[in-house]
Every structure is written in structure tokens, then in C-alpha cells.
Amino acid sequence: MAFIKALIVNMAISAVWYAIEWMQYGELQWDRECDDVVWWLYLLVLWYLFAHQN
């Protein structure tokens, strides 16, 4: 269950991220590899935090 929560929050963060990028540049830049790394880091951190909630 913690993984699903983390995935949903991570997708919401990604939606905001891409919306802001679209507003700034008028297009999405899909070929940046750092975005993938950041996406995985957010997911891992969120999963850890949700899994260790009391």
C-alpha cells in the first residue's frame, strides 16, 4: 500500500512539474535524463516515508 501511495503522490508531483515546464517554455522537453533520475529519487523517498509512518 505504501508503494501505491508513493506512486500517486509522485505522479501528482510530475504533473505539476510538467505543467510548470509547459508554462515556462511552451513545450515539454522529454529527452532530459536528469528528470528520470529525479522521478526515481522522489519515488524511493516517498515510498520509504510512507512505509515508515506510524
C-alpha positions as CSV (number, residue, x, y, z in Angstrom):
1,M,0.0,0.0,0.0
2,A,2.9,2.4,0.8
3,F,4.2,1.9,-2.8
4,I,0.8,2.8,-4.3
5,K,0.6,6.0,-2.2
6,A,4.1,7.0,-3.1
7,L,3.4,6.4,-6.8
8,I,0.2,8.5,-6.7
9,V,2.0,11.4,-4.9
10,N,5.0,11.1,-7.3
11,M,2.7,11.2,-10.3
12,A,1.0,14.3,-8.9
13,I,4.4,16.0,-8.4
14,S,5.3,15.1,-12.0
15,A,2.0,16.6,-13.3
16,V,2.8,19.9,-11.6
17,W,6.4,19.7,-12.7
18,Y,5.4,19.3,-16.4
19,A,2.7,21.9,-16.1
20,I,5.2,24.5,-14.9
21,E,7.7,23.4,-17.6
22,W,5.0,23.9,-20.2
23,M,4.1,27.4,-18.9
24,Q,7.8,28.4,-18.9
25,Y,8.9,27.0,-22.2
26,G,5.8,26.3,-24.2
27,E,6.8,22.7,-24.8
28,L,7.9,19.7,-22.9
29,Q,11.5,18.6,-23.0
30,W,11.2,14.8,-22.9
31,D,14.9,14.0,-23.6
32,R,16.4,15.1,-20.3
33,E,17.8,12.2,-18.4
34,C,18.0,14.1,-15.1
35,D,14.2,14.2,-14.9
36,D,14.1,10.4,-14.8
37,V,16.7,10.3,-12.0
38,V,14.7,12.8,-10.0
39,W,11.5,10.9,-10.6
40,W,13.0,7.7,-9.2
41,L,14.5,9.5,-6.3
42,Y,11.2,11.1,-5.4
43,L,9.5,7.7,-5.7
44,L,12.1,6.0,-3.4
45,V,12.0,8.7,-0.8
46,L,8.2,8.8,-0.7
47,W,7.9,5.0,-0.6
48,Y,10.3,5.0,2.4
49,L,8.4,7.7,4.2
50,F,5.0,6.1,3.6
51,A,6.3,2.7,4.6
52,H,7.7,4.0,7.9
53,Q,4.7,6.0,9.0
54,N,3.2,5.2,12.4
